Amino acid sequence: MTQKFESPLVSRYCSDEMLFLFSPQYKFQTWRKLWVWLAEGEKELGLPITDEQIAELKAHIEDINWEVAKEEEKRRRHDVMAHVFAFGVQAPHAKGIIHLGATSAFVGDNTDLIQMQQGLIFVRSRLCRVINKLSEFALQNKSVPILGRTHFQAAQLTTVGKRAALWLQDFLIDLEEISHLIDILPFRGVKGTTGTQASFMELFNGDHKKIKALDKFVSEKAGFKKVLTITGQTYTRKFDYLVNNVLASLATSLSKFATDLRLMQGLKEIEEPFEKDQIGSSAMAYKRNPMRAERICSLARFVIAMPQSTAFTQSTQWFERTLDDSANKRIAIPEAFLATDAMLILAENIGGGFVVHKKIIERHINEELPFMATENILMECVKNGGDRQLLHEEIRQLSQEAAFAVKEEGKDNDLLERILASGKFDLSREDLSKILDVKKFIGRAPEQVEEFVNLEVKPQLEKFGEWQKVGSGEVKV
């Protein structure tokens, strides 16, 4: 049997929880919940709907008769009416009140908003897990010196923990943006065919209060604080753009984190976890490729590009609605969430298993620190009575000679030996050792890390405690 294409997001990368959220089962059982909530609200507000009818609907929310719906959609070419029919087959006494007064967007759009809301909450939980792992790592390594790099050139020292705090800062911004969007994301609610609620004016004999109460009732049942006052047939597709945009913003942070790790792994300073039987290369057996970080970068490109698709959709909607959004939404929204979920699983896995090679880090520091310490050496000599201008010229020449030996002759950095041998600096080896104490070159990095994690990161993790209930997810391959 020939196998059909299956998205690698499904087969290789994404969690079962996120896959279920965007599955047909979740989608259509949510449609049925919406029809139940609509019927409950209409009954409460005086329409002739019985408890028995509602109970019959509730009994069949999850056991969807797929074949009936499939055949009906094939015949009618309308997915909503196919599922209205299929639901009615299972609940014959209630079939006459299913979807009463509603339009297709009642189930379609409201379900999309529920999925996006729940997806963002789930992404936030996974992001909190990543932040928690990186916070622990940052605190553990707050005082471990590492060579700073600007332009990928050696720069003043920082610490391993401080570098992790830079990633954390980006992730904290993302956490705040995601949380804000969760708070403001509205429900379409009960609006009728073109958003005017005209059908409900007919059902409730023009009673505006009852129509507004129904709108509020269904929205609260769905778990939304806010319901849109104004819609066309659909909610504005600008919300799809905002959702994909916040996921893309998170993807930039994940890609930056993973890119830094790939560079550090190339320097042999810090590596991602490497399993006992893992193969780095089919040809070069010694290799330890940063495949998890590389996968994050790869998936990030996909997510970063996705807002453009939803922006085009929003910008080309006609009046109260046009259907050229539908096929795009089926791809652009779910796959952005699935890819984001996959990246966060990888990031947590990496964050909980960093391999720090302190001896390599120390070697890289020792290769560059003599050059960085020249100003400190100069100042110490001047304090002891030396002539700054003469000593500056001497140390400049010695630095150039040492740099030439490193770059052109492949030798170790022997600047300190040259300084001791020159006889002009009046310094002992012990004096130089004190000057080159790395703790003097990392500034307030350890304190900054502690302050940031304790005062900014931890309060956010405590604020969104639901993350502790979410599993870490599996790096499948």
CORMO-V526029 format. One record per pair of residues at least 6 apart in sequence whose C-alpha atoms are under 7 Angstrom apart, sorted by the first residue. I is the first residue (numbers start at 1). J is the second residue. Records with the same first field share a line. If there is no record, write none. Layout:
# CORMO-V526029
I: J / J
This chain:
# CORMO-V526029
9: 338 / 339
12: 476 / 477
13: 342 / 475 / 476
14: 338 / 339 / 341 / 342
15: 341 / 342 / 473 / 474
18: 338
20: 26
21: 115
22: 334
27: 111
29: 61 / 62
30: 111
31: 107 / 111
32: 61
33: 61
34: 107
35: 98 / 99
36: 54 / 57 / 58
37: 218 / 221
38: 218
39: 54
40: 54
41: 214 / 217 / 218
42: 214
43: 49
45: 210
53: 93 / 94
56: 91 / 94
57: 91 / 94
60: 90
65: 86
68: 86
69: 82 / 83 / 86
72: 82
73: 79 / 82
80: 104
84: 98
88: 94 / 95
101: 192 / 199 / 200
102: 192
103: 192 / 193
105: 233 / 234
106: 189 / 190
109: 188 / 234 / 235
110: 187 / 188 / 189
113: 187
117: 182
119: 337
120: 178 / 182
123: 341
124: 175 / 178
125: 466 / 467 / 470
126: 344 / 467
127: 344
128: 461 / 467
129: 348 / 467
130: 344 / 347 / 348 / 351
131: 168
133: 348 / 351 / 352
134: 164 / 168 / 351
135: 453
137: 161
138: 161 / 162 / 164 / 165 / 449
139: 161 / 449 / 450
141: 160 / 161
142: 159 / 160 / 161 / 162 / 446 / 449
143: 159 / 161 / 446
144: 159 / 160
145: 157 / 158 / 159 / 160 / 442
146: 157 / 158 / 159 / 160 / 361 / 365
147: 154 / 155 / 156 / 157 / 158 / 364 / 365
148: 154 / 155 / 156 / 157 / 158
149: 155
157: 441 / 442
158: 442 / 445
159: 442 / 445
161: 449
162: 445 / 449
165: 449
167: 257
170: 253
171: 253
174: 249 / 250
177: 246
178: 246
186: 224 / 226 / 227 / 228
187: 219 / 224 / 226 / 227 / 228
188: 227 / 228 / 235
189: 215 / 218 / 219 / 227
190: 215
191: 197
192: 198 / 199
193: 233
194: 232 / 233 / 320
195: 231 / 232 / 233
200: 211
201: 207
219: 227
232: 320 / 321
233: 320 / 321
234: 321
237: 314
238: 314
240: 310
241: 307 / 310 / 311
244: 306 / 307 / 333 / 336
245: 307
247: 340
248: 303 / 304
251: 300 / 303 / 304 / 340
252: 300
254: 296
255: 296 / 297 / 300
258: 293 / 294 / 296 / 297
259: 293
261: 271 / 293
262: 290 / 293
264: 270 / 271
265: 271
268: 360
269: 356 / 357 / 360 / 361
270: 354 / 355 / 356 / 357
271: 354 / 355 / 356
272: 290 / 350 / 353 / 354 / 355
273: 350 / 353 / 354 / 355
280: 287 / 288 / 289
281: 287
292: 346
296: 343
299: 339 / 343
303: 336 / 339
306: 332 / 336
309: 332
313: 325
345: 472 / 473 / 474 / 475
346: 475
367: 413
370: 415 / 416
371: 399
373: 436
376: 435
377: 435
378: 391 / 392
381: 425
382: 388
398: 415 / 418
399: 415
402: 413 / 414 / 415
405: 411
406: 412 / 413
419: 425
420: 427
